[in-house]
Amino acid sequence: MLTEEQRVRYSRQLAIPDIGVEGQILLGKSRVMVVGLGGLGSISSYYLAAAGAGSLRIVDNDTVALDNLNRQLLHSTPDLRRPKADSAAEKLRRLNPECRIEPIRALIGQDNGFDLAEGCDLIIDATDNLATRHVLNRISLARRIPLVYGGISGWNGTASTFVPGETCCFACLVRSEDLGTPKTVIPAFGPAAGVIGSIQSTEAVRILLGMRPSLANRLLKFQGNGLRFRVVHVGKDPDCTRCGPSGGE
Ligand SMILES: [Zn+2]
């Protein structure tokens, strides 16, 4: 059952036939882990809190810097040098006090990631580096938790959803041994993070409602300069070292 306040707060989405009271209750019982509270995590966590997700475990080890603020909209100028997890938790709680926020100030890795994902229904990959993305992929496969991936570069962005046992995994697309070049300054157009973060939260809500993710075995490519969306089919790599027959999980 929903309270009177919940019926008002969520009335615009309760009116959507595929959500309704039943869907709202499902959302209220959900727990999502959002890893990375930058451009993508700002948007996806904000929409999930607004939609009434039951619990958000938000993970980031970084502090707010001035050059974050063109896109990381959960943080603002007075938050400079604050841990992003604390700054984000404050805004999300202010938006929706019903949503349980669990801020984790940690760098997610193989040592702590499996424990942090415990009890979560979904992981949102809102990180900015391949090493962490591969860690999240391993956790997703080992714990059988769907992973909603997003990334941006310059004007552009990409998104996909990986469902263990059903779809390809992140390592099918990007080999795990390819960790790329060490972190350099990645150009980032703020609204590209807004678009991709919104798509990640859309996928998340649909999965939490029990729907098949729209981006299962599909990679969405957003081109901000020219405004084009393309979706390409992606499939399991039979030789994938993570989800293939010889994979570790
Ligand atoms: Zn794979």
py3Dmol code that shows the C-alpha trace and the ligand (Angstrom):
import py3Dmol

protein = """\
ATOM      1  CA  MET A   1       0.000   0.000   0.000  1.00  0.00           C
ATOM      2  CA  LEU A   2       1.071   3.556  -0.618  1.00  0.00           C
ATOM      3  CA  THR A   3       0.641   6.388   1.836  1.00  0.00           C
ATOM      4  CA  GLU A   4      -1.391   9.455   0.932  1.00  0.00           C
ATOM      5  CA  GLU A   5       1.831  11.427   0.527  1.00  0.00           C
ATOM      6  CA  GLN A   6       3.285   8.782  -1.790  1.00  0.00           C
ATOM      7  CA  ARG A   7       0.127   8.835  -3.896  1.00  0.00           C
ATOM      8  CA  VAL A   8       0.676  12.546  -4.430  1.00  0.00           C
ATOM      9  CA  ARG A   9       4.478  12.478  -4.794  1.00  0.00           C
ATOM     10  CA  TYR A  10       4.397   9.745  -7.429  1.00  0.00           C
ATOM     11  CA  SER A  11       1.003  10.597  -8.972  1.00  0.00           C
ATOM     12  CA  ARG A  12       2.409  11.440 -12.412  1.00  0.00           C
ATOM     13  CA  GLN A  13       4.100   8.069 -12.737  1.00  0.00           C
ATOM     14  CA  LEU A  14       1.304   6.136 -11.011  1.00  0.00           C
ATOM     15  CA  ALA A  15      -0.797   7.314 -13.940  1.00  0.00           C
ATOM     16  CA  ILE A  16       1.473   5.398 -16.345  1.00  0.00           C
ATOM     17  CA  PRO A  17      -0.185   2.013 -16.985  1.00  0.00           C
ATOM     18  CA  ASP A  18       3.085   0.045 -16.878  1.00  0.00           C
ATOM     19  CA  ILE A  19       3.946   1.488 -13.471  1.00  0.00           C
ATOM     20  CA  GLY A  20       0.801   2.028 -11.385  1.00  0.00           C
ATOM     21  CA  VAL A  21       0.603   1.234  -7.673  1.00  0.00           C
ATOM     22  CA  GLU A  22       2.052  -2.244  -8.147  1.00  0.00           C
ATOM     23  CA  GLY A  23       5.126  -0.898  -9.944  1.00  0.00           C
ATOM     24  CA  GLN A  24       5.576   1.857  -7.404  1.00  0.00           C
ATOM     25  CA  ILE A  25       5.621  -0.695  -4.596  1.00  0.00           C
ATOM     26  CA  LEU A  26       8.240  -2.700  -6.515  1.00  0.00           C
ATOM     27  CA  LEU A  27      10.378   0.420  -6.901  1.00  0.00           C
ATOM     28  CA  GLY A  28      10.026   1.120  -3.194  1.00  0.00           C
ATOM     29  CA  LYS A  29      11.460  -2.297  -2.361  1.00  0.00           C
ATOM     30  CA  SER A  30      14.439  -1.974  -4.695  1.00  0.00           C
ATOM     31  CA  ARG A  31      18.066  -1.429  -3.843  1.00  0.00           C
ATOM     32  CA  VAL A  32      20.394  -0.014  -6.485  1.00  0.00           C
ATOM     33  CA  MET A  33      24.127   0.497  -6.301  1.00  0.00           C
ATOM     34  CA  VAL A  34      25.337   3.545  -8.222  1.00  0.00           C
ATOM     35  CA  VAL A  35      29.096   3.532  -8.690  1.00  0.00           C
ATOM     36  CA  GLY A  36      30.505   6.934  -9.565  1.00  0.00           C
ATOM     37  CA  LEU A  37      28.871  10.209  -8.550  1.00  0.00           C
ATOM     38  CA  GLY A  38      30.115  12.338 -11.415  1.00  0.00           C
ATOM     39  CA  GLY A  39      28.207  13.411 -14.514  1.00  0.00           C
ATOM     40  CA  LEU A  40      26.384  10.121 -15.083  1.00  0.00           C
ATOM     41  CA  GLY A  41      25.849   9.196 -11.440  1.00  0.00           C
ATOM     42  CA  SER A  42      24.487  12.664 -10.623  1.00  0.00           C
ATOM     43  CA  ILE A  43      21.677  12.221 -13.108  1.00  0.00           C
ATOM     44  CA  SER A  44      20.903   8.525 -12.697  1.00  0.00           C
ATOM     45  CA  SER A  45      20.847   8.623  -8.893  1.00  0.00           C
ATOM     46  CA  TYR A  46      18.733  11.789  -8.866  1.00  0.00           C
ATOM     47  CA  TYR A  47      16.067  10.292 -11.114  1.00  0.00           C
ATOM     48  CA  LEU A  48      16.057   7.032  -9.167  1.00  0.00           C
ATOM     49  CA  ALA A  49      15.596   8.854  -5.864  1.00  0.00           C
ATOM     50  CA  ALA A  50      12.871  10.998  -7.427  1.00  0.00           C
ATOM     51  CA  ALA A  51      11.114   7.910  -8.810  1.00  0.00           C
ATOM     52  CA  GLY A  52      10.993   6.352  -5.348  1.00  0.00           C
ATOM     53  CA  ALA A  53      13.699   3.695  -5.446  1.00  0.00           C
ATOM     54  CA  GLY A  54      13.766   2.157  -1.979  1.00  0.00           C
ATOM     55  CA  SER A  55      17.465   2.321  -1.368  1.00  0.00           C
ATOM     56  CA  LEU A  56      20.482   3.762  -3.164  1.00  0.00           C
ATOM     57  CA  ARG A  57      23.978   2.657  -2.266  1.00  0.00           C
ATOM     58  CA  ILE A  58      26.106   5.427  -3.753  1.00  0.00           C
ATOM     59  CA  VAL A  59      29.819   4.831  -4.071  1.00  0.00           C
ATOM     60  CA  ASP A  60      32.584   7.317  -4.843  1.00  0.00           C
ATOM     61  CA  ASN A  61      36.004   7.942  -3.390  1.00  0.00           C
ATOM     62  CA  ASP A  62      36.561  11.360  -4.940  1.00  0.00           C
ATOM     63  CA  THR A  63      36.019  14.918  -3.749  1.00  0.00           C
ATOM     64  CA  VAL A  64      34.251  17.689  -5.657  1.00  0.00           C
ATOM     65  CA  ALA A  65      36.573  19.745  -7.891  1.00  0.00           C
ATOM     66  CA  LEU A  66      35.890  22.916  -9.836  1.00  0.00           C
ATOM     67  CA  ASP A  67      36.250  21.244 -13.229  1.00  0.00           C
ATOM     68  CA  ASN A  68      33.499  18.743 -12.291  1.00  0.00           C
ATOM     69  CA  LEU A  69      30.807  21.356 -12.195  1.00  0.00           C
ATOM     70  CA  ASN A  70      30.033  21.661 -15.915  1.00  0.00           C
ATOM     71  CA  ARG A  71      28.273  18.285 -15.743  1.00  0.00           C
ATOM     72  CA  GLN A  72      28.159  16.807 -12.220  1.00  0.00           C
ATOM     73  CA  LEU A  73      24.898  18.433 -11.279  1.00  0.00           C
ATOM     74  CA  LEU A  74      24.438  16.892  -7.833  1.00  0.00           C
ATOM     75  CA  HIS A  75      27.335  19.052  -6.659  1.00  0.00           C
ATOM     76  CA  SER A  76      27.586  22.800  -6.603  1.00  0.00           C
ATOM     77  CA  THR A  77      30.208  25.452  -5.869  1.00  0.00           C
ATOM     78  CA  PRO A  78      29.836  25.392  -2.042  1.00  0.00           C
ATOM     79  CA  ASP A  79      30.553  21.624  -2.195  1.00  0.00           C
ATOM     80  CA  LEU A  80      34.103  22.076  -3.514  1.00  0.00           C
ATOM     81  CA  ARG A  81      36.527  19.672  -1.775  1.00  0.00           C
ATOM     82  CA  ARG A  82      33.666  17.782  -0.075  1.00  0.00           C
ATOM     83  CA  PRO A  83      33.525  14.022  -0.596  1.00  0.00           C
ATOM     84  CA  LYS A  84      31.161  13.411  -3.513  1.00  0.00           C
ATOM     85  CA  ALA A  85      29.391  10.652  -1.587  1.00  0.00           C
ATOM     86  CA  ASP A  86      28.464  13.125   1.192  1.00  0.00           C
ATOM     87  CA  SER A  87      27.496  15.924  -1.172  1.00  0.00           C
ATOM     88  CA  ALA A  88      25.337  13.541  -3.238  1.00  0.00           C
ATOM     89  CA  ALA A  89      23.715  11.971  -0.162  1.00  0.00           C
ATOM     90  CA  GLU A  90      22.653  15.389   1.100  1.00  0.00           C
ATOM     91  CA  LYS A  91      20.980  16.351  -2.205  1.00  0.00           C
ATOM     92  CA  LEU A  92      19.297  12.990  -2.693  1.00  0.00           C
ATOM     93  CA  ARG A  93      17.891  12.988   0.848  1.00  0.00           C
ATOM     94  CA  ARG A  94      16.636  16.519   0.344  1.00  0.00           C
ATOM     95  CA  LEU A  95      14.912  15.469  -2.864  1.00  0.00           C
ATOM     96  CA  ASN A  96      13.234  12.398  -1.411  1.00  0.00           C
ATOM     97  CA  PRO A  97      13.553  11.664   2.314  1.00  0.00           C
ATOM     98  CA  GLU A  98      11.777   8.331   1.748  1.00  0.00           C
ATOM     99  CA  CYS A  99      14.653   6.968  -0.300  1.00  0.00           C
ATOM    100  CA  ARG A 100      17.277   5.328   1.901  1.00  0.00           C
ATOM    101  CA  ILE A 101      20.689   6.675   0.912  1.00  0.00           C
ATOM    102  CA  GLU A 102      23.803   4.722   1.815  1.00  0.00           C
ATOM    103  CA  PRO A 103      26.860   6.837   0.963  1.00  0.00           C
ATOM    104  CA  ILE A 104      30.083   4.850   0.646  1.00  0.00           C
ATOM    105  CA  ARG A 105      33.336   6.788   0.435  1.00  0.00           C
ATOM    106  CA  ALA A 106      35.448   4.104  -1.152  1.00  0.00           C
ATOM    107  CA  LEU A 107      37.258   3.193  -4.322  1.00  0.00           C
ATOM    108  CA  ILE A 108      35.486   0.087  -5.523  1.00  0.00           C
ATOM    109  CA  GLY A 109      37.777  -2.838  -6.294  1.00  0.00           C
ATOM    110  CA  GLN A 110      37.939  -6.621  -6.151  1.00  0.00           C
ATOM    111  CA  ASP A 111      38.590  -6.463  -2.405  1.00  0.00           C
ATOM    112  CA  ASN A 112      35.408  -4.625  -1.386  1.00  0.00           C
ATOM    113  CA  GLY A 113      33.150  -4.654  -4.457  1.00  0.00           C
ATOM    114  CA  PHE A 114      31.569  -8.058  -3.951  1.00  0.00           C
ATOM    115  CA  ASP A 115      30.507  -7.152  -0.403  1.00  0.00           C
ATOM    116  CA  LEU A 116      29.252  -3.735  -1.465  1.00  0.00           C
ATOM    117  CA  ALA A 117      27.028  -5.297  -4.120  1.00  0.00           C
ATOM    118  CA  GLU A 118      25.457  -7.697  -1.608  1.00  0.00           C
ATOM    119  CA  GLY A 119      21.686  -7.389  -1.608  1.00  0.00           C
ATOM    120  CA  CYS A 120      21.550  -5.032  -4.597  1.00  0.00           C
ATOM    121  CA  ASP A 121      19.089  -5.616  -7.444  1.00  0.00           C
ATOM    122  CA  LEU A 122      21.028  -3.616  -9.978  1.00  0.00           C
ATOM    123  CA  ILE A 123      24.366  -1.894 -10.515  1.00  0.00           C
ATOM    124  CA  ILE A 124      24.746   1.362 -12.406  1.00  0.00           C
ATOM    125  CA  ASP A 125      28.197   1.817 -13.886  1.00  0.00           C
ATOM    126  CA  ALA A 126      28.680   5.568 -13.817  1.00  0.00           C
ATOM    127  CA  THR A 127      32.458   5.399 -13.605  1.00  0.00           C
ATOM    128  CA  ASP A 128      35.067   6.862 -15.908  1.00  0.00           C
ATOM    129  CA  ASN A 129      37.748   4.230 -16.199  1.00  0.00           C
ATOM    130  CA  LEU A 130      38.065   0.779 -17.732  1.00  0.00           C
ATOM    131  CA  ALA A 131      39.684  -0.885 -14.725  1.00  0.00           C
ATOM    132  CA  THR A 132      36.672  -0.125 -12.505  1.00  0.00           C
ATOM    133  CA  ARG A 133      34.256  -1.044 -15.280  1.00  0.00           C
ATOM    134  CA  HIS A 134      35.850  -4.488 -15.505  1.00  0.00           C
ATOM    135  CA  VAL A 135      35.625  -4.906 -11.734  1.00  0.00           C
ATOM    136  CA  LEU A 136      31.901  -4.066 -11.871  1.00  0.00           C
ATOM    137  CA  ASN A 137      31.479  -6.545 -14.719  1.00  0.00           C
ATOM    138  CA  ARG A 138      33.063  -9.301 -12.618  1.00  0.00           C
ATOM    139  CA  ILE A 139      30.834  -8.458  -9.661  1.00  0.00           C
ATOM    140  CA  SER A 140      27.763  -8.412 -11.902  1.00  0.00           C
ATOM    141  CA  LEU A 141      28.595 -11.853 -13.321  1.00  0.00           C
ATOM    142  CA  ALA A 142      29.561 -13.426 -10.005  1.00  0.00           C
ATOM    143  CA  ARG A 143      26.547 -12.071  -8.119  1.00  0.00           C
ATOM    144  CA  ARG A 144      24.198 -12.318 -11.124  1.00  0.00           C
ATOM    145  CA  ILE A 145      23.182  -8.690 -10.831  1.00  0.00           C
ATOM    146  CA  PRO A 146      22.234  -6.732 -13.989  1.00  0.00           C
ATOM    147  CA  LEU A 147      24.704  -3.997 -14.896  1.00  0.00           C
ATOM    148  CA  VAL A 148      23.646  -0.790 -16.627  1.00  0.00           C
ATOM    149  CA  TYR A 149      26.656   0.706 -18.360  1.00  0.00           C
ATOM    150  CA  GLY A 150      27.111   4.293 -19.519  1.00  0.00           C
ATOM    151  CA  GLY A 151      30.034   6.350 -20.730  1.00  0.00           C
ATOM    152  CA  ILE A 152      30.648   9.719 -22.319  1.00  0.00           C
ATOM    153  CA  SER A 153      33.447  11.340 -24.237  1.00  0.00           C
ATOM    154  CA  GLY A 154      33.225  14.854 -25.605  1.00  0.00           C
ATOM    155  CA  TRP A 155      29.818  15.418 -27.234  1.00  0.00           C
ATOM    156  CA  ASN A 156      29.088  11.708 -27.373  1.00  0.00           C
ATOM    157  CA  GLY A 157      27.956   8.882 -25.155  1.00  0.00           C
ATOM    158  CA  THR A 158      27.217   5.162 -25.118  1.00  0.00           C
ATOM    159  CA  ALA A 159      25.011   2.922 -23.009  1.00  0.00           C
ATOM    160  CA  SER A 160      24.173  -0.761 -22.752  1.00  0.00           C
ATOM    161  CA  THR A 161      22.735  -3.250 -20.278  1.00  0.00           C
ATOM    162  CA  PHE A 162      24.346  -6.541 -19.354  1.00  0.00           C
ATOM    163  CA  VAL A 163      22.241  -9.286 -17.800  1.00  0.00           C
ATOM    164  CA  PRO A 164      24.336 -12.218 -16.500  1.00  0.00           C
ATOM    165  CA  GLY A 165      23.425 -15.514 -18.149  1.00  0.00           C
ATOM    166  CA  GLU A 166      21.313 -13.762 -20.778  1.00  0.00           C
ATOM    167  CA  THR A 167      23.300 -11.156 -22.660  1.00  0.00           C
ATOM    168  CA  CYS A 168      26.867 -10.346 -23.542  1.00  0.00           C
ATOM    169  CA  CYS A 169      28.938  -8.801 -20.761  1.00  0.00           C
ATOM    170  CA  PHE A 170      31.124  -5.689 -20.707  1.00  0.00           C
ATOM    171  CA  ALA A 171      34.247  -7.804 -21.363  1.00  0.00           C
ATOM    172  CA  CYS A 172      32.626  -9.174 -24.555  1.00  0.00           C
ATOM    173  CA  LEU A 173      32.792  -5.608 -25.864  1.00  0.00           C
ATOM    174  CA  VAL A 174      36.037  -4.480 -24.282  1.00  0.00           C
ATOM    175  CA  ARG A 175      38.652  -7.121 -23.538  1.00  0.00           C
ATOM    176  CA  SER A 176      39.553  -7.179 -19.875  1.00  0.00           C
ATOM    177  CA  GLU A 177      43.273  -7.092 -20.568  1.00  0.00           C
ATOM    178  CA  ASP A 178      42.800  -3.824 -22.445  1.00  0.00           C
ATOM    179  CA  LEU A 179      42.814  -1.279 -19.660  1.00  0.00           C
ATOM    180  CA  GLY A 180      43.526   1.608 -21.983  1.00  0.00           C
ATOM    181  CA  THR A 181      45.897   4.441 -21.360  1.00  0.00           C
ATOM    182  CA  PRO A 182      46.348   5.931 -17.896  1.00  0.00           C
ATOM    183  CA  LYS A 183      43.768   8.502 -16.935  1.00  0.00           C
ATOM    184  CA  THR A 184      44.061  11.692 -18.911  1.00  0.00           C
ATOM    185  CA  VAL A 185      41.671  14.609 -19.237  1.00  0.00           C
ATOM    186  CA  ILE A 186      38.589  13.260 -21.020  1.00  0.00           C
ATOM    187  CA  PRO A 187      36.652  16.019 -22.803  1.00  0.00           C
ATOM    188  CA  ALA A 188      33.082  16.104 -21.520  1.00  0.00           C
ATOM    189  CA  PHE A 189      30.052  18.032 -22.757  1.00  0.00           C
ATOM    190  CA  GLY A 190      27.697  18.282 -19.772  1.00  0.00           C
ATOM    191  CA  PRO A 191      24.405  17.476 -21.496  1.00  0.00           C
ATOM    192  CA  ALA A 192      25.906  14.262 -22.960  1.00  0.00           C
ATOM    193  CA  ALA A 193      26.170  13.021 -19.358  1.00  0.00           C
ATOM    194  CA  GLY A 194      22.568  14.167 -18.851  1.00  0.00           C
ATOM    195  CA  VAL A 195      21.346  12.162 -21.831  1.00  0.00           C
ATOM    196  CA  ILE A 196      23.238   8.993 -20.973  1.00  0.00           C
ATOM    197  CA  GLY A 197      22.506   9.264 -17.215  1.00  0.00           C
ATOM    198  CA  SER A 198      18.788   9.606 -18.059  1.00  0.00           C
ATOM    199  CA  ILE A 199      18.966   6.542 -20.287  1.00  0.00           C
ATOM    200  CA  GLN A 200      20.655   4.590 -17.490  1.00  0.00           C
ATOM    201  CA  SER A 201      17.901   5.532 -15.040  1.00  0.00           C
ATOM    202  CA  THR A 202      15.253   4.591 -17.625  1.00  0.00           C
ATOM    203  CA  GLU A 203      16.832   1.165 -18.037  1.00  0.00           C
ATOM    204  CA  ALA A 204      17.139   0.815 -14.268  1.00  0.00           C
ATOM    205  CA  VAL A 205      13.479   1.600 -13.603  1.00  0.00           C
ATOM    206  CA  ARG A 206      12.350  -0.792 -16.339  1.00  0.00           C
ATOM    207  CA  ILE A 207      14.495  -3.617 -14.938  1.00  0.00           C
ATOM    208  CA  LEU A 208      13.245  -2.953 -11.393  1.00  0.00           C
ATOM    209  CA  LEU A 209       9.683  -3.156 -12.732  1.00  0.00           C
ATOM    210  CA  GLY A 210      10.463  -6.584 -14.175  1.00  0.00           C
ATOM    211  CA  MET A 211      10.647  -5.522 -17.814  1.00  0.00           C
ATOM    212  CA  ARG A 212      13.273  -6.743 -20.248  1.00  0.00           C
ATOM    213  CA  PRO A 213      15.957  -4.059 -20.605  1.00  0.00           C
ATOM    214  CA  SER A 214      15.777  -2.185 -23.888  1.00  0.00           C
ATOM    215  CA  LEU A 215      19.552  -2.258 -24.287  1.00  0.00           C
ATOM    216  CA  ALA A 216      20.064  -6.008 -23.757  1.00  0.00           C
ATOM    217  CA  ASN A 217      22.615  -7.065 -26.399  1.00  0.00           C
ATOM    218  CA  ARG A 218      22.371  -3.564 -27.841  1.00  0.00           C
ATOM    219  CA  LEU A 219      24.757  -0.649 -27.644  1.00  0.00           C
ATOM    220  CA  LEU A 220      23.250   2.807 -27.855  1.00  0.00           C
ATOM    221  CA  LYS A 221      25.460   5.467 -29.372  1.00  0.00           C
ATOM    222  CA  PHE A 222      24.538   9.097 -28.840  1.00  0.00           C
ATOM    223  CA  GLN A 223      26.152  11.763 -30.961  1.00  0.00           C
ATOM    224  CA  GLY A 224      25.532  15.094 -29.283  1.00  0.00           C
ATOM    225  CA  ASN A 225      26.943  17.303 -32.029  1.00  0.00           C
ATOM    226  CA  GLY A 226      24.406  16.584 -34.763  1.00  0.00           C
ATOM    227  CA  LEU A 227      21.939  14.922 -32.395  1.00  0.00           C
ATOM    228  CA  ARG A 228      21.868  11.361 -33.625  1.00  0.00           C
ATOM    229  CA  PHE A 229      20.995   8.192 -31.783  1.00  0.00           C
ATOM    230  CA  ARG A 230      22.067   4.826 -33.153  1.00  0.00           C
ATOM    231  CA  VAL A 231      21.586   1.409 -31.638  1.00  0.00           C
ATOM    232  CA  VAL A 232      23.845  -1.401 -32.811  1.00  0.00           C
ATOM    233  CA  HIS A 233      23.464  -5.083 -32.039  1.00  0.00           C
ATOM    234  CA  VAL A 234      26.181  -6.539 -29.840  1.00  0.00           C
ATOM    235  CA  GLY A 235      26.475 -10.196 -28.976  1.00  0.00           C
ATOM    236  CA  LYS A 236      28.276 -12.575 -26.694  1.00  0.00           C
ATOM    237  CA  ASP A 237      31.919 -13.170 -27.577  1.00  0.00           C
ATOM    238  CA  PRO A 238      32.297 -16.976 -27.458  1.00  0.00           C
ATOM    239  CA  ASP A 239      35.917 -16.475 -26.398  1.00  0.00           C
ATOM    240  CA  CYS A 240      35.096 -13.960 -23.658  1.00  0.00           C
ATOM    241  CA  THR A 241      37.356 -14.637 -20.706  1.00  0.00           C
ATOM    242  CA  ARG A 242      34.615 -13.517 -18.301  1.00  0.00           C
ATOM    243  CA  CYS A 243      31.263 -14.877 -19.462  1.00  0.00           C
ATOM    244  CA  GLY A 244      32.354 -17.403 -22.138  1.00  0.00           C
ATOM    245  CA  PRO A 245      32.737 -21.163 -21.538  1.00  0.00           C
ATOM    246  CA  SER A 246      36.279 -20.604 -20.328  1.00  0.00           C
ATOM    247  CA  GLY A 247      35.230 -17.603 -18.209  1.00  0.00           C
ATOM    248  CA  GLY A 248      36.102 -17.396 -14.547  1.00  0.00           C
ATOM    249  CA  GLU A 249      32.543 -16.817 -13.353  1.00  0.00           C
TER     250      GLU A 249
END
"""
ligand_1 = """\
1
ZN
Zn 31.528 -11.644 -21.841
"""
view = py3Dmol.view(width=600, height=400)
view.addModel(protein, "pdb")
view.setStyle({"model": 0}, {"cartoon": {"style": "trace"}})
view.addModel(ligand_1, "xyz")
view.setStyle({"model": 1}, {"stick": {}})
view.zoomTo()
view.show()
